[in-house]
Amino acid sequence: MSDVSTKTMTMGRYLTFTLNDEAYALDIFHVLEILEYRNLTVVPMMPPFIRGVINLRGRAVPVIDLAIRFDRGATTVRRRTSIIIVHIAESGLEPGPGGTDGDGGQDIGILVDSVNKVVALGGHDIEPAPSFGSGIRADYISGMARRDGDFLILLDVGNVLSISDMVSLGDAVRDRGQATADDAPADEGI
């Protein structure tokens, strides 16, 4: 078995998907379900990577566009576009109605180009995350897996979809919008 850091994913089953023609994978442990793309309800004043919410059996579930989150432009909705519903458990959050199940976590939808298949990866298939070259923050990647002569980028779903990180980003976007509005010249009456 290769020497992989404790943060790196270990052997198990992973859901593979594509985003901007790159192959990614998530530990199947976090995946609740996979949905065909459906229309989203846009929520005003959200950061651009939050594309909207879907009604999932009476609960409003936010949908994150990973392409925007990775600063790769917006995902273009096509025939195979899917929403992967994952559960993120994050300490420090109060259990609430709707998208939580009492563990302080949140159900979140991830918008991707297409979902491929579930693969089993052993420790010998997984290498530590690279320190450069992927164009994605290193803390978002838990490892790289050799698969079919290429690499899968194994995402650390807890970091990619960190609720506190997204709240901070949302606050920064709103603050930037407020600063722009405050700097605009006052409307002179006639």
Summary of the structure (lengths in Angstrom):
residues: 190
radius of gyration: 18.4
end to end distance: 75.9
largest distance: 75.9
contacts: 529
relative contact order: 0.22
helix: 20%
strand: 38%
